Amino acid sequence: MEITLHSPLDMHLHVRQDAMLDLVAPLTAQHFAGAVIMPNLLPPVDTVERLHWYTSEVRRATSGYAFEPFMTLFFRDYSHEELLAARDHIIGIKLYPAGATTNSDAGVREVLAMDHVFGMMQELGIPLLVHGETHGFVMDREAEFCEVYRELATRYPRLRITMEHITTAKAVSLLDEFENLRATVTPHHLIITLDDVAGGLLNPHLFCKPIAKRPEDRQALLEASLKAHPKLMLGSDSAPHPRHAKEAPGCAAGVFTAPIILPMLAELFVRHGAEQNLQAFVSDNARRLYGVNPPATTVRLANDPMQIPASYGQVVPMWAGRSLSWSVKEVTC
């Protein structure tokens, strides 16, 4: 059995910078025609000058591949002139609540106090991408933030808002409630629950933000994804950290999946008899919702097993050492 995918896209990706960028960016570019690149570096990508520098760095690291980086700016109090200068160079602006996840200390402390920026983004047609968590109890943070999504979607009906890496049934339900909301979901949140992270011995390589939730939340995500809900897209949130930062006190948040995303999803969708919807989930929905035209590539996956390496350089992937029943056999462009 084989599956052919056309121009797959990862609509939420971390590739970091410097040596880590050089290690992980090609692992995405080898399979994907494009990806939305997150801006939470140190310091964050929050000026046009720094945006141009980071764009050139990502292009350098992925040279030789048919790959388009779709860049983002880190949300702050921008002027109209700054937004106008950046508009043609970005796919959106990423909002992080301050301290919610990796390298987000410079994020927003009062989301609804930034009305003037949201208004300018709506006027200029710049999408808003949101890490949607409060600072409440860790299992409730996304569900609590859904009220912020409701407020934003109501106040700014023409502002296109992406709920990033959703993890709850409550967030799934919002997709059908507001025309201007869409969402990304990660492969790992379609597969694991909090029990996989901390139900036995702690597995640091499955620890991420937002944290994996309850079985009923996973089921809601899975059902929407298998049906290729028209407002839901693959966004891996693949987030590399060196082994010493994961297997340590103060474990860094992030699951690294970049090299195995498509085989993981092929295995999952075939198991549920939904392989006919994989193309929409990994490409078609994103192309329509964002109006992007990535390089024309074709990825052929086969029902042949692959063993996940123990590590890629200093980064340990999800399920290191395990086997997947599917593998990428050929990529053409």
N, C-alpha and C positions, 0 to 999 in steps of 0.2 A: 504493500500500500504506500502511496505517496501523496503529499500535499504540496501544491504550488501556491506561493504567495507573491504578490506583486507590490513592490515598493513598501515594505513594512516600515512603520514609524514607531519610535518610542517617544511618547509625548511628555515624559518627565524623567530626566537623567542627570546624574551628577558625574562629572569627569574630573573635577578638582583642577589642579594646576601643577606645573613643574614636572618632576619625575612621575608622579602619580598620573597626571594627564597623559604622558607618553605611554604609560603602561596600559591604562584602561580604555582610552578613547578608541584605539584600533579594534578592541574587542567588541565594541558596538558597531563600528563602521563596517566590519567584515560581513555583518548580516543585515543591517538596517540602512535604508535609503536616507534617513534623516532622524533627528532627535531634537527635542526641546531641552536646551542646556540651562541648568539652574545657575543662579548668580551668587550663591552664598559662599564666596571665597573670603579670604582674609587679606586685605579689606574687601568688602563686597563690591560687586560690579554695579556701581550706582552713579556713574558719570558716562557721558558719551565717549570721552577719551578712553576710559577704562574698558568700555564695551568694545571699542574698535580693537584695542590690544587683545582682549580675551578672544574675540572672534578670530583674529589672525592666529592666535595660539592653537585654538581648536582645529582650524583648517590645516595648520602645519602638522599637527599630530595625526590627522586623518587623511593626509595627502596620499594619493594612490588608490583611494576608494571612491566609489560613486556615492557620496554622503554629503548631506546638507545640514549644517548646524542651524537650528532655529533659536536665536538668542533671546535672552530676557534681561531686564534690569531689576535690581533689588529695589523694592518699594521704599520711597521716602517722600518728603515734602518737596516735590518737583515744581518748578515754575512752568508756565505755559510754553515758554521758549525752549526749555530743556526737553519737554515732551515732544514738541514739534520737531526738534532736531533729531530725536531718537526714533521717531515713529517708523520711518522706513527701514530701520535696521534691526527691529525687534519683532517678535511674535506676541509679546505681552510683557507685563510687569508683575513680578512675583512678590506677594505680600506674605511676610512672616510675622506672626505675633512675637514680640521680643522674648527671646529665651526659650522658644517652643521646641527648637531642634538644633542640629549642628550649625554652628556659625550664624546664629540668628539673634545675637545680643543687640545688634543694631536695628532690629525690627521695630514694628509699630506697637506702642503701648496702649493706645486707645484707638481701635480700628474706626469706629464711627465718628471720631473727631477729624478724620481726613476727608471729609465730604468734598472740599474744594478740589482735591486731587482726583477723586472719583468722577466728579463732574467734568473735569477737563479730559479725562480719559474717555468718558462717554462721548464727548463732543468730537474728539479726535479719532475715535474708532479703535482705541488701543485696548485689547483684552486685559482683564484682571485675573491673575492666577493666584490662588490662595491656599496656604497651609492652614487648614481650618481647625484650630484647637484653642480652647481656653486654657487657663491655668488651674482648672478645677481638678477633681479626682481623676487620675490618669485614664480610667476606663470610660469616663463620661465626657472627656474634653471635646471630642468631635460632636457628639450629640448636643452638647450645650452650644457649640459654635453654630449649629444649624439655625439658631435664631438670628445670628448675625447675617448668615446667608439670606434668610428671609427678608431682613431689613434692607440689605444692599440690593437684592433683586427687585424689591418693591420701589425703593427710592430711585433706582437707576435702571429702568426697564430696557434701555438700549445699550447698557454696558454688558458686554459678554463676559461672564464670570465662570471660571473653571474651578470647581471644587477638586483640589488635587488629592491624589491617593486616598480616596474615600475608603472607610473601613466599617461603616455601620449601615444597618437596614434603614435607619432614619435618613441618612444622606441619600441613599438610593431613592427613597420616596420623593425627595425634593426634585428629582429630574423631571417628573411628570407634573409638578406643581407650578414651575416657573419656566417660561419660554427662554429666558436668557441665562439659565444655569445649564452647565454641562459638567462632566467629571472624568477624571482618570482613575484607574484602579491598577494595582500592582499584581503581578503573578503570585507573589508570596501571600498576599492577603486573600487570594482565591483558594489557597491550599492550607494554610496554617491557622491555628487559633492560639490564644494565650497559653493553652495547655502545652503546645509544642515548644514554647519558649521557656516556660517555668514550671510545667507540671511535674517534671522529674528533676534530673540535674539541669541546672541552668544552661541553656544553649545560647552563648553570646552572639553567635553568628546569625541568629534569628531575631535578635533584639533590634527594634526599629521604632521610629516615631512617624506617624501614630502607631502605637503598640497594637499588635494583633488582638482581636476582640473575641467575642463569644461565637459558638457554632451557628447560632441563628443569624448573626451578622454575616459570617462567611457565606452562609447559604443564600442570603439575599444578594450579595455581591456576585456569587457564582451564577445564580439564575439569570441575573441581568446581563452578565458577560456572555454566557453561553447563547443567549438569544440575540447577542450583539445589539443591545439597546441603542437606538440611534443617537443618543447623547452621551454615550459612554465610550471611552477610548483606553487603549493600553498606555499606561505611563508607569514604567517599571520602578521608578524611584531607586534604581540600582545605585547604591551609595558605598563606594569603597573606603575602607579604612585599613591601615596596616594591622597585621595580626596583634602586635603589641598593644594597640589601642582598643582592640576588641576583647582580647583575653586578659583583662586587667580590671582592677577596681575602677569604678567610673567608666564602665564599658561604653564606648562610642555607639551611637544609634545609627544603624544602617545595615541593610542586607544587600550583598553583592550578587547580582544575578546576570549581569550584562552578557556573558558568553553563552548562557544556557536558556535564555528567555524563550526563543522560538521552539526548541525541542520540548521544554516544559509545557508550553501552551498546546503544542500539537498533541502531546500525551494526554493532557487534561481534556481538551475538546473532543478527541477521538473516544476517550473513555465514556464520555457522556453523549456520544452520538451527535455532536454539534460541529463537526469539522467544517461543514459548509458555511458556518458563520465566522470562522477564524479570520478570513480576509477582511471582513467589515470591522472586526474588533481591532485588528492590528494595523489597519491602514485607511479603509474607505471612510469610516466615520470621522476620523481626524482630518482627512483631506477636505471633506465637506464642511465640517464645523469651523475649521480655521482658514479654509480657502487656500491651502498650500498646494504646491505642485512639485513634489520631490523628484529626484532623479529616477528614471525608469529602470528598476532592477527586478530580477526574478529570483526567488529563493525556492529551491527544491528540497523538501524534507522527506525522509524515508523512514519507514518503520524498522530501522536498524539501531541496535543499542549503542549508546556511548557511555563511557565512564567519565564522571565529572572529576577533573584534576583535584588533587589535594590543595593546591594553591595556584594562583597566577602571580608570580613574583611574591611579594609580601602580603598579598590579599587572599583571604580564604573565601571561596564562593559558598553560596547556599548549597547544602547537601554534598559537601566535599567528600569524594571517594565513593559516592553512590552511583548507580547506573540509571540512565533514562532509556526508555524503550524507543525514542525517536532521536534523530540526529539530522543536522544540516548536511546535505550531500553536495549541493552546488549553488553558487551564486553567480548570476550573469547580469550584464548590463549593456 
